[in-house]
Amino acid sequence: MTSPDEQEITAAGEALLLRKLRTRSLSIREARDVLRGVDVMDDAAEEVISRFIGHGYLDDAKLAEQLIHVAIDRKGQGRGAISQALAKRGIPRDVIDAAIDELPDDEFERALAFARSKAHGMRSLERDTALRRLAGQLARRGYGGAALSAARQALDEASRPPARGVRFE
């Protein structure tokens, strides 16, 4: 049996968790951290978490999908950076792996598109310097093995003289 004080703490923790969920989706681990932060007892916290999962307020798989969408479409990140960001949010490894396995295999094309967008601004640099900087930018975005190849190809394309003649569009 819980005391009235424990019930008040649990109710306050649940209210705080609801307020946080109104502004930002949370992982189950982040929700547990919120409840621990206001001293909700472990058993009561697990009961609140279970209820929130049942109502659909907490869902690590859906959160992973949302974060992947943002990472690819807005931030232009690769698999490595996405995986790291999901792990940092407390999403379990099996959920991360399943979500990343659903991604299309277009890592090189996305890396190349990012590299092309940056290559023109590096035309004034020596090739080795530009290659090192561009590959570094791609690696920090999580493109791993595709980084160097994409950087080389984008710099090669940027250094070619423009084609002459009639263009059909």
Backbone torsions as a table, in degrees:
resi	resn	phi	psi	omega
1	MET	NA	133.0	-179.4
2	THR	-92.6	148.4	-179.8
3	SER	-78.5	162.7	176.8
4	PRO	-58.8	-35.4	178.4
5	ASP	-63.6	-43.6	179.3
6	GLU	-64.7	-37.0	178.3
7	GLN	-66.0	-39.2	178.0
8	GLU	-66.0	-42.1	179.0
9	ILE	-63.1	-42.5	179.2
10	THR	-64.4	-43.7	179.3
11	ALA	-63.6	-40.6	178.5
12	ALA	-65.9	-40.4	178.0
13	GLY	-64.2	-41.5	178.5
14	GLU	-64.4	-41.7	178.5
15	ALA	-64.1	-41.6	178.2
16	LEU	-63.0	-43.2	179.6
17	LEU	-62.3	-41.6	177.3
18	LEU	-62.1	-42.7	178.6
19	ARG	-61.7	-43.0	179.7
20	LYS	-64.6	-38.5	-179.4
21	LEU	-70.4	-19.8	176.6
22	ARG	-70.4	-27.0	-177.0
23	THR	-103.3	-22.5	-174.8
24	ARG	-158.2	136.7	175.0
25	SER	-69.2	142.1	-179.8
26	LEU	-121.6	150.9	171.3
27	SER	-79.8	167.3	178.7
28	ILE	-62.0	-40.2	178.7
29	ARG	-64.0	-41.6	178.2
30	GLU	-63.9	-37.1	177.7
31	ALA	-65.2	-42.1	176.2
32	ARG	-60.0	-42.0	179.5
33	ASP	-62.2	-38.7	177.8
34	VAL	-61.2	-46.8	-178.2
35	LEU	-67.3	-39.2	176.6
36	ARG	-63.7	-34.7	-178.5
37	GLY	-63.5	-21.8	177.3
38	VAL	-111.7	20.3	172.3
39	ASP	64.5	33.2	172.8
40	VAL	-72.9	133.0	-179.7
41	MET	-60.6	149.1	-174.9
42	ASP	-56.5	-44.7	-179.5
43	ASP	-63.2	-44.1	179.4
44	ALA	-66.2	-38.9	178.9
45	ALA	-62.0	-44.5	179.4
46	GLU	-63.8	-34.4	177.3
47	GLU	-65.7	-43.8	178.0
48	VAL	-63.0	-46.1	179.8
49	ILE	-58.8	-46.1	179.9
50	SER	-60.2	-41.5	178.4
51	ARG	-64.3	-43.4	-179.9
52	PHE	-65.6	-37.5	175.9
53	ILE	-64.3	-44.3	179.5
54	GLY	-60.6	-36.1	178.6
55	HIS	-82.0	-7.4	179.8
56	GLY	85.6	10.1	179.1
57	TYR	-73.8	-29.5	179.1
58	LEU	-121.6	124.0	179.2
59	ASP	-154.8	103.8	-176.4
60	ASP	-62.9	-34.3	-179.6
61	ALA	-67.3	-43.4	178.1
62	LYS	-66.6	-39.3	178.2
63	LEU	-62.5	-42.2	178.8
64	ALA	-60.3	-43.5	177.8
65	GLU	-60.1	-44.1	179.9
66	GLN	-62.3	-46.3	-177.7
67	LEU	-66.5	-36.2	177.0
68	ILE	-65.1	-43.0	178.6
69	HIS	-58.2	-47.4	179.6
70	VAL	-63.9	-43.2	-177.4
71	ALA	-63.5	-37.5	-178.2
72	ILE	-82.1	-51.8	-172.4
73	ASP	-75.5	-39.4	-175.9
74	ARG	-98.0	-36.5	-174.1
75	LYS	-102.4	-13.5	179.4
76	GLY	63.7	38.0	-176.2
77	GLN	-90.0	155.4	175.7
78	GLY	-94.2	179.1	-175.8
79	ARG	-57.9	-41.1	-177.7
80	GLY	-61.5	-47.5	180.0
81	ALA	-67.6	-36.7	179.6
82	ILE	-64.8	-46.9	180.0
83	SER	-59.2	-42.6	179.6
84	GLN	-64.9	-42.7	179.9
85	ALA	-64.0	-40.2	179.1
86	LEU	-66.5	-41.7	178.8
87	ALA	-63.7	-38.0	179.3
88	LYS	-63.0	-31.6	179.0
89	ARG	-80.9	-1.8	176.2
90	GLY	87.6	17.5	178.1
91	ILE	-79.2	132.9	-177.5
92	PRO	-61.4	148.7	-176.1
93	ARG	-56.4	-41.2	-178.6
94	ASP	-64.7	-35.7	177.8
95	VAL	-69.6	-40.6	178.0
96	ILE	-61.2	-49.4	-178.5
97	ASP	-60.0	-42.4	179.8
98	ALA	-64.9	-41.0	-179.1
99	ALA	-68.1	-40.9	-179.0
100	ILE	-71.3	-32.5	176.8
101	ASP	-64.1	-24.6	179.2
102	GLU	-76.6	-14.9	-178.8
103	LEU	-66.7	144.4	174.2
104	PRO	-66.5	155.4	-177.4
105	ASP	-87.9	65.5	-178.1
106	ASP	-120.9	27.8	-176.9
107	GLU	-55.9	-46.3	-178.1
108	PHE	-65.1	-41.3	-179.2
109	GLU	-64.3	-40.3	178.2
110	ARG	-68.0	-39.3	177.6
111	ALA	-64.1	-41.7	-179.9
112	LEU	-65.7	-41.1	178.6
113	ALA	-61.8	-43.1	177.5
114	PHE	-64.6	-44.7	-178.9
115	ALA	-61.9	-40.6	178.2
116	ARG	-61.6	-38.0	-178.7
117	SER	-67.8	-23.4	-178.5
118	LYS	-100.3	-22.0	-171.7
119	ALA	-63.5	-39.5	-177.4
120	HIS	-62.8	-32.4	178.5
121	GLY	-74.3	-7.1	-178.0
122	MET	-109.1	10.7	-177.2
123	ARG	-63.3	-26.8	-178.0
124	SER	-79.6	-11.4	-179.1
125	LEU	-87.0	157.2	171.4
126	GLU	-62.7	150.5	-175.5
127	ARG	-57.1	-46.1	-178.8
128	ASP	-62.0	-40.6	178.8
129	THR	-65.3	-46.4	179.5
130	ALA	-62.2	-42.4	-179.9
131	LEU	-62.7	-45.6	-179.1
132	ARG	-62.4	-44.9	-179.0
133	ARG	-66.2	-45.3	-177.9
134	LEU	-66.9	-43.7	177.8
135	ALA	-62.6	-37.1	177.4
136	GLY	-64.3	-41.8	177.8
137	GLN	-61.9	-42.9	179.6
138	LEU	-65.9	-42.0	179.8
139	ALA	-63.4	-40.3	178.5
140	ARG	-66.5	-24.2	176.0
141	ARG	-85.1	0.6	173.8
142	GLY	90.9	22.2	-178.0
143	TYR	-88.5	-6.3	172.1
144	GLY	47.5	-119.2	-174.3
145	GLY	-63.4	-25.8	-178.9
146	ALA	-79.4	-13.5	-171.4
147	ALA	-61.0	-52.1	-174.8
148	LEU	-66.3	-44.3	179.7
149	SER	-63.5	-43.1	179.9
150	ALA	-66.0	-40.3	179.1
151	ALA	-63.2	-45.4	178.8
152	ARG	-59.2	-49.3	-177.3
153	GLN	-62.8	-42.9	-179.2
154	ALA	-65.3	-40.3	178.6
155	LEU	-68.0	-37.5	176.1
156	ASP	-61.7	-45.4	-179.8
157	GLU	-64.6	-39.0	-178.2
158	ALA	-70.0	-25.9	-177.4
159	SER	-88.5	-10.5	178.9
160	ARG	-70.3	142.2	175.0
161	PRO	-68.2	150.8	179.7
162	PRO	-63.9	145.7	-179.8
163	ALA	-70.2	142.8	178.7
164	ARG	-103.3	156.9	177.0
165	GLY	115.8	-167.2	-177.1
166	VAL	-83.4	135.0	176.5
167	ARG	-111.5	131.5	176.3
168	PHE	-106.9	125.9	179.5
169	GLU	-127.1	NA	NA
